[in-house]
């Protein structure tokens, strides 16, 4: 794979013009690679059977984003922090084999890790400043220069910037003064050599320009909008061209200051990778692996789109013509508009970008592919829509209530769903074959390291069925039995065909069953609603009173009777139902993984987000009015020591009793599991 002088973001495609001869030649090369795989131990490895000889599920993971942990001298959770170590100890004590995280990509104002600027740059606010006082880091900071040890129930991006960025800058200035032979300098140089052309140079230049003109690159002066293309055409390094361009607009001191920021941005990413690698090693040493998350798209204002305009569906002004989203579904009966720029699958550059990003991420941990049905049938939501009466609606106004002139919150045209699973790269691979090849080249079995979020409104299409028939056992598929498997007003035969139905799960191979995820109500809330005969949650902030969810109390009680073996009297005890429901998940003998969330393990009302809502308190009407419920959204953190003490009320709750109960349950289920 050839890389241009600029970055991965401006790949020179291995096949510049796709013709039959080139495709044939590259297919031969690919077949030779596959022949090598077939002769290797990796290719012939015995597939993971899911359970051990005692019928215990071997892979058990817990989902909780590290940023929501408490931390020392940080508003958000961070690597190598005592509070993070406590959570890891909890994972180990509760026999978990995986820590499942949301994406770690660099964040924007909405603090949403699924709305990243790009696929390579990471969230620098997870870097632990306390570590920079150590000899290993050349004592880049003095203890007296660290921020105050103050926490907050919520935080903003500005708060994070104020807390950490001036200290990154101070540390960088001292880093420059370190002797060239200092180990930290050598590590940094290796990091830049490895990542510079791939993505780091472009990321740093983009952020350097953003520091002057803001982070919406379409509003920059034209000379900066088109800088990547000019650098490629002139075969010049992007940072060199930036410096040359800046010198025409700014004096020498101002130019030097901006270029120093460019280098600072590289240094910050280096700190992330160094601490991440140490964090991951410590996790692995305790027998716990990492599952990371790949968001389905990237922010149209971000670095990836700026540097790869011909890789996305954009108009002549570089605005997206179509964006990502999802049609209405039972669990969320609105059209979701996520707003990511859509990839152009006919662009050879896209396939190189896809491969490079997957290759890097798969080396950081196993990989959950968010909204995987989008790799099969994609929702292409237009940014402009013309009504039958000739009105032109744009953006959010398309989905405004009809009384406000929009088409309605559940409006969705069938033709917006497009089939992309048959798109192929220059090697003749479709997306699934690319995923499998990359995993094998990196020494992994695809059936062990890719977890697909393939439940959803598009999951029963013909294209999806074809995917399952051909590749289904090559990937781990997620199922949520309670949230998506028990339907209301659904004929029994149809209900059984639901891929998340508890009965249907028994027939499926290579699956992970979930108690919940980051954007569903907690399992405890489902139990309360279903046992109290209140199957629907009304979204009070929605003028049209759209109903949320289609879970049936009657069918859930049948499930409790037949699957959990509970009596009517026992069903009155919601805590008992929760415990038996959790045990049910961990004793499914045919599944590969059981995934739970921290909130479900503790049995509390906690919900990081609602799909499509990243800002404000718009989902507050769905939250329980309890102290636990006040710890929501991406920015919210659990209080310090929340696993070490009991204080279930007030603004500083503790959940030691709940944590100990979960550990006790897991000890009973997995008595033979060694704890390192």
Residue pairs with C-beta under 8 A, 6 or more apart in sequence:
1 11
1 14
1 352
1 355
1 356
2 11
2 12
2 13
2 14
3 11
3 12
3 197
3 198
4 10
4 11
4 12
4 197
4 232
5 197
5 231
5 232
5 235
5 236
5 237
6 197
6 201
6 202
6 228
6 231
6 232
6 237
6 238
6 307
7 196
7 197
7 198
7 199
7 200
7 201
7 202
7 238
7 307
8 120
8 197
8 198
8 199
8 202
8 352
8 353
8 356
8 357
9 118
9 199
9 202
9 228
9 303
9 304
9 307
9 308
9 353
10 202
10 228
10 231
10 232
10 307
10 308
10 349
11 349
11 352
11 353
11 356
13 348
13 349
13 351
13 352
13 426
14 26
14 348
14 352
14 426
15 22
15 23
15 26
15 348
15 426
16 348
18 348
18 426
22 426
23 426
23 427
23 428
26 426
26 427
26 428
27 427
27 428
29 427
30 427
30 428
30 429
30 437
33 437
33 441
34 437
37 43
37 440
38 44
40 440
42 440
42 443
42 444
42 445
43 440
45 445
47 445
47 447
47 448
47 473
47 510
48 58
48 59
48 445
48 447
48 448
48 592
50 57
50 58
50 59
50 510
50 589
50 590
50 591
50 592
50 593
51 57
51 58
51 589
51 590
52 58
54 672
55 587
55 589
56 669
56 670
56 672
56 673
57 586
57 587
57 588
57 589
57 591
57 592
57 593
57 594
58 97
58 592
59 97
59 98
59 512
59 592
59 593
59 594
60 95
60 96
60 97
60 98
60 586
60 593
60 594
60 595
60 596
61 96
61 97
61 98
61 99
61 100
61 291
61 512
61 593
61 594
61 595
61 596
62 91
62 94
62 96
62 98
62 99
62 100
62 595
62 596
62 597
62 598
62 601
63 100
63 101
63 102
63 517
63 518
63 595
63 596
63 597
63 598
64 87
64 99
64 100
64 101
64 597
64 598
65 77
65 101
65 102
65 113
65 518
65 608
65 634
66 77
66 78
66 79
66 84
66 101
66 104
66 126
67 76
67 77
67 111
67 113
67 123
67 125
67 126
67 634
67 635
67 637
68 76
68 77
68 608
68 631
68 634
68 636
68 637
68 638
69 76
69 77
69 78
69 81
69 83
69 84
69 87
69 637
69 638
70 77
70 83
70 151
70 637
70 638
70 639
70 640
70 641
70 642
71 77
71 78
71 81
71 83
71 84
71 128
71 151
71 637
72 81
72 82
72 83
72 130
72 149
73 129
73 130
73 146
73 147
73 148
73 149
74 81
74 125
74 128
74 129
74 147
74 163
74 164
75 125
75 151
75 152
75 155
75 159
75 160
75 163
75 637
76 125
76 126
76 155
76 160
76 635
76 637
77 83
77 84
77 126
77 637
78 84
78 125
78 126
78 127
78 128
79 126
79 127
79 128
79 275
79 276
79 278
79 279
80 128
80 130
80 131
80 275
80 278
80 279
80 282
81 128
81 130
83 640
83 641
84 279
85 282
86 641
86 643
86 644
87 643
88 99
88 282
88 283
88 286
88 288
90 643
90 659
90 663
91 99
91 286
91 288
92 286
92 287
92 288
92 675
92 676
93 663
93 675
94 601
94 659
94 662
94 663
94 666
95 666
95 667
95 669
95 670
95 673
95 675
96 288
97 287
97 288
97 289
98 288
98 289
98 290
98 291
98 366
98 593
98 595
99 283
99 288
99 289
99 290
99 291
100 291
100 293
100 368
100 595
101 290
101 291
101 292
101 293
101 365
102 113
102 114
102 293
102 518
102 608
103 113
103 114
103 116
103 292
103 293
103 294
103 295
103 370
104 113
104 122
104 123
104 126
104 276
104 292
105 113
105 116
105 117
105 118
105 119
105 121
105 122
105 123
105 295
106 116
106 117
106 118
106 121
106 122
106 123
106 124
107 113
107 115
107 116
107 123
107 125
107 157
108 115
108 117
108 157
108 215
108 299
108 302
109 156
109 157
110 614
110 615
110 634
111 156
111 157
111 614
111 633
111 634
111 635
112 609
112 614
112 634
113 123
113 293
113 295
113 634
114 293
114 295
114 296
114 338
114 370
115 295
115 299
115 338
115 339
115 340
115 614
116 295
116 298
116 299
116 302
117 206
117 215
117 298
117 299
117 301
117 302
117 303
117 304
118 199
118 203
118 298
118 302
118 303
118 304
119 294
119 298
119 304
119 353
119 357
119 361
120 195
120 198
120 199
120 200
120 203
120 357
120 360
121 199
121 203
121 269
121 303
122 269
122 272
122 273
122 276
123 272
124 164
124 168
124 268
124 269
124 271
124 272
125 160
125 164
126 272
126 275
126 276
127 164
127 168
127 268
127 271
127 272
127 275
128 275
129 141
129 146
129 147
129 164
129 167
130 146
131 137
131 275
132 139
132 140
132 141
132 167
132 171
132 271
133 139
133 140
133 141
133 142
133 143
133 146
136 183
136 184
137 171
137 184
138 174
138 175
138 178
138 182
138 184
139 174
140 170
140 171
140 172
140 174
140 175
141 167
141 170
141 171
141 174
145 167
145 170
146 167
147 163
147 164
147 167
151 637
151 639
151 640
152 159
152 637
153 630
153 631
153 636
153 637
153 651
154 633
154 635
154 636
155 635
155 637
156 635
168 264
168 267
168 268
168 271
169 264
171 267
171 271
172 263
172 264
172 267
172 268
175 184
175 185
175 188
175 267
178 184
178 185
179 185
187 270
187 274
188 267
188 270
191 200
191 269
191 270
191 273
191 274
192 200
192 266
192 270
195 269
196 266
198 356
198 360
199 356
200 266
200 269
201 237
201 238
201 239
201 266
202 228
202 238
202 303
202 307
203 265
203 266
203 269
203 303
204 239
204 262
204 263
204 265
204 266
204 269
205 227
205 238
205 239
205 242
205 262
206 217
206 302
206 303
206 306
206 307
207 261
207 262
207 265
207 303
208 242
208 258
208 259
208 261
208 262
208 265
209 217
209 220
209 224
209 227
209 242
210 217
211 258
211 261
212 258
213 219
213 220
213 221
213 224
214 220
215 301
215 302
216 301
217 224
217 225
217 301
217 305
217 306
218 225
218 301
218 317
218 318
218 319
223 245
224 245
225 306
225 318
227 238
227 241
227 242
227 245
228 238
228 306
228 307
228 308
229 309
230 241
231 237
231 238
231 241
234 241
239 259
239 262
242 259
242 262
243 255
243 259
246 254
246 255
246 258
246 259
247 255
250 258
276 364
280 290
280 364
280 365
283 289
283 290
285 676
286 676
287 676
289 365
289 366
290 364
290 365
290 366
291 365
291 366
291 367
291 368
291 451
292 361
292 364
292 365
292 366
292 367
292 368
293 367
293 368
293 370
294 357
294 358
294 361
294 367
294 368
294 369
294 370
295 340
295 370
296 324
296 338
296 340
296 370
296 371
296 374
297 324
297 338
297 340
297 341
297 342
297 343
298 304
298 305
298 340
298 341
299 305
299 339
299 340
299 341
300 312
300 314
300 319
300 320
300 323
300 339
300 340
300 341
304 353
305 311
305 312
305 314
305 318
305 341
308 349
308 350
308 353
309 318
310 344
310 347
310 349
311 343
311 344
311 347
311 349
311 350
311 353
312 320
312 341
312 342
312 343
312 344
313 320
313 321
313 322
313 341
313 342
313 343
313 344
313 380
314 320
314 321
314 341
315 321
319 383
320 339
320 341
320 342
320 383
321 382
321 383
321 384
322 342
322 380
322 381
322 382
322 383
323 337
323 338
323 339
323 340
323 341
323 342
323 381
323 383
324 338
324 339
324 340
324 341
324 342
324 374
324 378
324 379
324 381
325 335
325 336
325 337
325 338
325 339
325 379
325 381
326 335
326 336
326 338
326 371
326 379
326 456
326 457
326 458
326 611
327 335
327 379
327 412
327 416
327 417
327 457
327 458
328 334
328 335
328 410
328 412
328 457
329 456
329 457
330 484
330 487
330 549
330 550
331 483
331 484
331 520
331 548
331 549
331 550
332 548
332 610
332 611
332 612
333 410
333 546
333 547
333 548
334 399
334 409
334 410
334 546
334 612
335 381
335 399
335 409
335 410
335 411
335 412
336 611
336 612
337 381
337 396
337 399
337 612
338 612
342 378
342 380
343 350
343 354
344 350
345 420
345 423
346 423
348 425
348 426
351 425
351 426
351 434
354 431
354 434
355 434
355 438
358 367
358 434
358 435
358 438
359 438
359 441
359 442
361 367
362 438
362 439
362 442
362 444
362 449
363 442
366 448
366 449
366 450
366 451
367 449
367 450
367 451
368 451
368 452
368 453
368 478
369 375
369 435
369 450
369 451
369 452
369 453
370 453
371 453
371 456
372 452
372 453
372 454
373 454
373 456
373 457
373 458
373 459
373 464
374 458
375 420
375 421
375 431
375 432
376 419
376 420
376 421
376 458
376 461
376 463
376 464
376 467
377 417
377 418
377 419
377 420
377 421
377 458
377 461
377 463
377 464
378 417
378 418
378 419
378 420
379 416
379 417
379 458
380 416
380 417
380 418
381 416
382 398
382 416
383 394
383 395
384 392
384 393
384 394
385 392
385 393
385 394
385 398
385 407
386 392
386 393
387 393
387 407
391 405
393 400
393 405
393 406
393 407
397 405
397 406
398 406
398 407
398 411
399 406
399 407
399 408
399 409
399 411
400 406
400 407
400 409
401 408
401 409
401 543
401 544
402 408
403 543
408 544
409 542
409 544
409 546
410 546
417 458
417 461
419 461
419 463
420 431
421 430
421 431
421 432
421 463
421 466
421 467
422 430
423 430
423 431
424 430
425 434
429 437
432 467
432 470
432 471
432 474
432 475
435 446
435 450
435 475
436 446
436 471
436 474
439 445
439 446
439 449
439 450
440 446
446 474
446 475
447 473
447 474
447 475
447 476
447 510
448 476
450 474
450 475
450 476
451 475
451 476
451 477
451 478
451 512
451 593
452 475
452 476
452 477
452 478
453 478
453 517
454 464
454 477
454 478
455 478
455 479
455 480
455 484
455 499
455 500
458 464
459 499
460 499
472 509
472 510
473 509
473 510
474 510
475 510
476 510
476 511
476 512
476 592
476 593
477 499
477 508
477 510
477 511
477 512
478 511
478 512
478 513
478 514
478 595
479 485
479 499
479 500
479 505
479 508
479 511
479 512
479 513
479 514
480 500
480 513
480 514
480 515
480 516
480 517
480 520
481 500
481 501
481 502
481 505
481 513
481 585
482 515
482 516
482 523
482 526
482 551
482 556
482 581
483 500
483 514
483 516
483 520
483 521
483 526
483 551
484 498
484 500
485 498
485 500
485 501
485 502
485 504
485 505
486 495
486 501
486 502
486 551
486 552
486 555
486 556
486 559
487 494
487 495
487 498
487 550
487 551
487 552
487 555
488 535
488 550
488 551
488 552
488 555
489 550
489 552
490 498
490 550
495 501
495 555
496 503
496 504
497 504
498 504
499 508
502 559
502 563
505 511
505 513
505 588
505 590
505 591
506 590
508 590
509 590
510 592
511 591
511 592
511 593
512 591
512 592
512 593
512 594
512 595
513 585
513 588
513 591
513 593
513 594
513 595
514 594
514 595
514 596
515 523
515 581
515 582
515 585
515 594
515 595
515 596
515 597
515 600
516 522
516 523
516 596
516 597
516 599
516 600
517 595
517 597
518 597
518 608
518 609
519 607
519 608
519 609
519 610
519 611
520 607
521 537
521 549
521 607
521 622
522 597
522 599
522 600
522 604
522 605
522 606
522 607
523 578
523 581
523 582
523 597
523 599
523 600
523 603
524 574
524 578
524 599
524 600
524 603
524 604
524 605
525 605
525 624
526 551
527 574
527 577
527 578
527 581
528 534
528 574
529 535
529 536
529 537
529 551
529 553
530 551
530 552
530 553
530 556
530 557
531 553
531 556
531 557
531 571
531 572
531 574
531 577
532 553
533 553
534 553
535 549
535 550
535 551
535 552
535 553
536 547
536 548
536 549
536 550
537 547
537 548
537 549
537 622
538 545
538 547
538 548
538 621
539 545
539 546
539 547
539 548
539 621
539 622
540 621
541 618
541 619
541 621
548 622
557 571
560 566
560 571
560 577
560 580
561 567
563 584
564 577
564 580
564 581
564 584
565 580
566 576
566 577
566 580
570 576
570 577
571 577
575 603
578 603
579 661
579 665
582 596
582 600
582 601
582 662
582 665
583 665
583 669
585 594
585 596
586 594
586 666
586 669
587 669
588 594
598 606
599 605
599 606
599 607
601 658
601 659
601 662
602 655
602 658
602 659
602 662
603 658
604 628
604 655
604 658
605 623
605 624
605 626
605 628
605 629
606 628
606 629
606 631
606 632
607 619
607 622
607 623
607 629
607 632
608 632
608 633
608 634
608 636
609 619
609 632
609 633
609 634
610 618
610 619
610 622
613 619
614 634
619 632
623 629
623 630
623 632
627 648
627 649
627 650
627 651
627 653
628 648
628 653
630 636
630 651
631 637
631 638
631 653
639 652
639 653
639 654
641 654
642 653
642 654
642 655
643 654
643 655
643 656
643 659
644 654
644 656
645 654
645 656
646 654
646 655
646 656
646 657
647 653
647 654
648 654
648 655
